[in-house]
Structure formats: C-alpha cells, structure tokens
C-alpha cells in the first residue's frame, strides 16, 4: 500500500473517531433528556454502551495507523480536516492539495 493510500486510511480513521465523539455526545444528551422526563432509559443506555465500545475500537485502529505511519517516517499531520470529506464542496487530499 502506498503512502498516499495509507494517509487516506488514516484520515478515514480520524473522521470515524470524530464522528464517534459526536454520536456519544448526542446519545448522552438524549439519555439525560429521557431520564429527566421520567422515561425508561434502558435502550438508550445499551445504545450508548455500544457507541462507547465502537469508539474504543475506532481509537485503537486510528492509534495503530498513526504508529505505523510514524514508524515509516514523517508525521501524518495535518490529515483530518472537518468538512473536507465526502459531500464537502471543497474536498482535500491528505497532502493538502485541493481536488478540482
């Protein structure tokens, strides 16, 4: 796998970690809202636990990729740029060049 592909995989892993943080925050807020309103929170707690386990896997995967990239020399920073992925009007390559 070439360096450009490895950097792209790392960028995807970084995005998964960031997305996971947002999902967990949202689920925690929904759980708190349900709890305040006196609703059953069992399913929300189970969903939160799943998100937290998935997040741990995303972080571990991202950290492994980062370690491998650093062992090969050079730093992948900055790779993750919020808003520069699928559906973005200005997607960016991992090396910082804009796609046309």
Phi and psi in degrees as a GROMACS rama.xvg file:
@    title "Ramachandran Plot"
@    xaxis  label "Phi"
@    yaxis  label "Psi"
@TYPE xy
-76.6441  162.677  UNK-2
-58.6162  -41.1911  UNK-3
-61.3751  -41.6983  UNK-4
-66.6317  -41.6016  UNK-5
-62.1595  -40.905  UNK-6
-66.1021  -36.9267  UNK-7
-64.4897  -41.403  UNK-8
-63.5839  -40.1665  UNK-9
-63.7487  -41.5463  UNK-10
-61.2381  -40.5842  UNK-11
-64.0308  -42.3161  UNK-12
-64.0043  -40.1034  UNK-13
-62.5916  -42.2203  UNK-14
-64.777  -39.5695  UNK-15
-61.971  -39.2835  UNK-16
-65.0979  -46.0361  UNK-17
-63.604  -43.9034  UNK-18
-62.3716  -40.6054  UNK-19
-60.6896  -40.2671  UNK-20
-60.5537  -42.5267  UNK-21
-66.0284  -41.0662  UNK-22
-62.7584  -42.4929  UNK-23
-64.9801  -44.8241  UNK-24
-59.1257  -43.9708  UNK-25
-64.3071  -43.9834  UNK-26
-66.1331  -38.5632  UNK-27
-63.224  -38.7012  UNK-28
-66.5136  -43.53  UNK-29
-63.5084  -40.6764  UNK-30
-62.0247  -44.7432  UNK-31
-62.327  -41.636  UNK-32
-63.15  -44.2189  UNK-33
-62.1909  -44.593  UNK-34
-62.1212  -45.8245  UNK-35
-60.0607  -35.8778  UNK-36
-83.5385  -0.512977  UNK-37
81.4067  16.273  UNK-38
-85.2561  160.025  UNK-39
-65.6624  129.767  UNK-40
-111.322  10.5669  UNK-41
-57.2157  -51.4001  UNK-42
-64.9118  -39.0945  UNK-43
-65.0589  -38.5332  UNK-44
-66.8456  -39.4426  UNK-45
-65.0974  -41.3963  UNK-46
-64.2294  -43.1634  UNK-47
-60.5898  -42.2759  UNK-48
-62.3205  -38.9789  UNK-49
-64.2894  -46.5689  UNK-50
-59.598  -39.7165  UNK-51
-67.2659  -39.2481  UNK-52
-66.4383  -42.8132  UNK-53
-62.1987  -40.4473  UNK-54
-63.2944  -40.6905  UNK-55
-60.3462  -38.8826  UNK-56
-68.1151  -41.9777  UNK-57
-61.5851  -43.6969  UNK-58
-64.7989  -43.8205  UNK-59
-62.1867  -41.4777  UNK-60
-65.3321  -46.7685  UNK-61
-58.729  -43.8071  UNK-62
-65.2158  -37.2259  UNK-63
-64.175  -46.4851  UNK-64
-61.0694  -42.3483  UNK-65
-61.3203  -43.878  UNK-66
-61.6297  -44.6038  UNK-67
-63.321  -42.0459  UNK-68
-64.2875  -41.0553  UNK-69
-67.8739  -34.7676  UNK-70
-65.705  -29.3829  UNK-71
-80.5143  -7.80553  UNK-72
99.3917  142.253  UNK-73
84.1797  161.976  UNK-74
-110.313  139.323  UNK-75
-78.5836  -1.17622  UNK-76
-72.7426  146.299  UNK-77
-88.8451  129.313  UNK-78
-104.479  -57.1478  UNK-79
-80.177  120.879  UNK-80
-127.786  104.624  UNK-81
-51.0851  138.212  UNK-82
86.1404  1.25777  UNK-83
-114.055  40.8142  UNK-84
-127.942  -164.42  UNK-85
-47.5397  136.389  UNK-86
83.4955  -5.4549  UNK-87
-80.6703  148.908  UNK-88
-78.2797  -16.6387  UNK-89
-133.708  68.3822  UNK-90
-61.7646  148.017  UNK-91
-122.098  144.35  UNK-92
-79.3229  153.187  UNK-93
-55.8832  -24.8147  UNK-94
-84.6541  0.189041  UNK-95
98.1788  -5.7234  UNK-96
-81.0825  139.646  UNK-97
-77.6727  145.068  UNK-98
-81.3523  148.866  UNK-99
